[in-house]
Amino acid sequence: MCKECYSRREPSSGCELMTESMDKTAGVMGGMGPDATVDFMAKVIALTDSGRDQDHVHMIVDHDPTVPNRQEAIRGEDSDVADRLAAMARRLQDAGADFLVMVCNTAHVFVDTIREASSIPFISIVDESVREIEILCPSAQKVGLMATDGCIDTGIYQQAVAASGRQALVPDSDEMARLMDLIHAVKAGDKSAKITQGMESVANRLVEKGADVLIAGCTEIPIVFEGRNFPVPVVASTNVLAQRTVELAKGVRPLTSQES
């Protein structure tokens, strides 16, 4: 998300009015990947209106990088992912979480399994990122999607975008292959200018195709997009999920049955 758009959110508005007794505990399904989970937690901390330690969001984090490759699971090469995610959701609920978030867009392919495994609300990073378009740039009609090939192939973002009355634009096959290489590089710890420039190139190609808003729909992308400027607004999925986590934990936004 560009700085100009993100500043419009006034993210901490009202949080100081909440009392500690109203706070909810966030259960964070993490480790997919590790840097993205830490980036999410840092954003939650930064977005919280705090004057002391006790003002921050209580997060119970299951940081499990041993969850098998989500892309392989989508291709049918690994059947263990859904069960592992369900077990993670149950552990977090049993540990005292009031609601769940998952710091991995691609793993949202298994959202039904996760919701069946627990009785507390699960907040979808996909749904929230698409809803953010209505807040930031409601006139946008063409949404450029930057996400993993597994995420794109299953259509979870395209379906959410279509339900909002907009058209989704995706990278072509060559750009998709390049984006996957860049995402894997970030997962391996490479956050160099070369990687950032490569992702910017993919983003700009989507803009050239007509996108008037972009969704950074992989939690590795916002890590290198932070502070960058683009010709159109960028909805950074990690930022959106962090914002929603603060709002829900601090009672600014109520938990509803629609999220469970």
N, C-alpha and C positions, 0 to 999 in steps of 0.2 A: 504494500500500500504506500502510495506516495505521501510525503510529509504533509503536504497541503491538505489532502483528503483526510489523513489520519487525525490531523489537528482539529477537524470539525467535530470529532466524536465527543470531545470533553469527557474522556473515559472515566474520570473519577467522580463525576458530578453526583452528589447525593450520598456517596459512600460514607462520608464522615457522619451522616445522620444515623447510621445503623449502630445498634448496640452489639456487644459481643454475644449476647444470648441469641441473637437472630442469625448469627453466622452459620453457614453450612460448610461441610467438609467436602472437598473435591477429591474424587478418586481418579488418579491419572494413570492411564494405560500407556506406558512408555517403553523406551529402549529401541524404537523402530523409526529412525535410528537414535543413537545415544546423543549426538550433538543437537538434534532437533528437540529432544526432550528437555535438555538443559536450556536451550534457547526459549522454549515455551515457558519454563519455570521463571526464567529471568524476566520475560515479558509480563507475566502475572505479577511479579514483585514490582516492576516498574510502573504498572498501571494501577496499583493499589495506593489509595490515599492514606498515607501512614505517617505517624509521628513517633512510633515506638514499635518494637517487635510484635507486640500483641495485636496490632492492627492488621497484620498481614493475613493472607488466606491460608487456612489449614489445608494442606495438600498431603494426601497419602499416595505415594508414588510407587508403582510396581514397574521398575526399570529393568525390563527383561530383554536384552539384546539377543537371547537365544531363540526367540520366536522364529520359526523357519521363514525363508524368503516368501514374501507375499506374492510376488510375480509368478513364482513357480507353482504356488498353490492355486492361483487363478488358472494357470495352464493345465492343472490337473496332475502336476508332477509331485505334489506333496499334499497329503490329506490331513496333516496334523495341525495346521494353522488355526482353523476354526475352533477346535477343541482347546488349544492353548489360550486363545483369546477369551473363550468362555470361562476357563479356569481363572484367568487373570481378573475378569469382571467379578467373579464370585469371591475371590480373595479380598478384593478391595471393598466389596460390600460387607463382608464379614469383619473387616478391619475397622469399619465405622464410617465409610464414605456415604454421603447423602446423594451424590450424583456422580456420574462417570463422564470423563472425556478421554479421547484417544488421540495421541499425537502422531498420527499416521493417516494420511488420506486414503491410500490404497487399501489398507486394512478395513476400511468402511464397507468394502464389498461384503464383509461378514457381519454387518450390523444386525441382521435379524437373529443370528446365533447369539450374539452378545446380549441383545435385549431379552431373549428367551432365557438366558442363563442367570439373570439377576432381576430383582424387583424394584430397583431404584432407577431414576431417569438416566438415560444415556443421551448426551448432547452431540449431535452430528456435526462435525467440522464441515462436511459438504453442504448440508442444508443451511448452516449459519453463514457460510461464505457466500452462497448465492443470495441469501436474504440481505447481506451487507450491501449488495449492489443497489437495492432499493433505497437504502439509507444514504449512500455516498453519491450515486449518480443514477437516479431513477429514470432518466431519459435514455440511458444506454440500451441498445437493442441487440448488439452483437458482442458476444462474450468470448474472448480468446482464452483457451484453457491450456495451462502449462502444468502437466501432471505426468505420472509414470504411464508407460504403455499399458500396464495392467488396469490402471484406473480409467484410462481412455477407452480401452477395448471393452470393458464391462459396461460403460455408458453411465456410470453413477452420477457423474457431473452433468453430462448431457441431459439426462432425464430431469434433474433438478432445475437446470437452466430452462429447459422447454416448459416445465411446469410454471415457471415465472413469466412465461410469455416472451422469452427471448431466444435468440439463435446462438448455438455454440459453434465456435470455430476451433479446429484442432490442428496441430502441426502435421505436415505431410510426413511420409514415411522416412525420408532422409533426415528431416528436422527432428522427428521423434527419436530416431536412433542417436542423433547427436545429443539431444536433451538427456536421454538415459545415460550416456557416457558422462555427461556433466554432473548429473545427480549422483552417480556412483563415485565420481571423483570427490564430491563434497563429503559423502559418507566415509571416504577413505582419509579425510582430513585436509583435502586440498581446497583452500578458500582463496586462491590466488586471483590476481587481476585477470588472468587468462580465462579462468572458469567463469568469473563474473561477466566478462565481455562475451563469452560464448552464450551464456543464458540471455544476456541482453539482445544478442543477435536473433535468437529464437523468438523472444518477445516482440522485437521490432518487425519480424516477418509476419506475425499475427496481426499487428497493427496495420501493416501494408495490405493485408487481406481484408481489412475492414473492421477489425475489432475496435470498439470504442470504450472497452474496459477489459482488463486482464485479471484472471484469477491465478495466483501462484498456488496451485493445488497440490503441492508436494511440500512437506515441511522442511526439506533441505533447501528449497529455493529461497525462502525469506532470509535464510542465514547469509546469503551473498547479495541479496537485493536490498538489504537495509541501507537506507540513506540515498538510494539511487533515484534518479528522476527519469520519468518516461513521458511520452507524448499523451498518454491516456492514463486514467486512474488504475492503480493496481490493488486488488484485494488480496492481501497476504493471509492465507488461511491460518497460519500460526498466530498472527496478531488478532484475528477475529476470535479464534478459540480462547485465547488468553483473556480478551475483553469480556467474552461471555462468562468465562469462569469467575472473574472478579464480580460481575453483576449478579450472578446466581449465588455465589458464596456470601456476598454482602447484602443480599436481599433487595438489591435495586431492581432485579427482575425475578418474579416468582417462578418456581418450578411448576410445570404443568403436566397434565397427563399426555399432552401432545408430544412431549419429549421422551416419553418412556415406552 
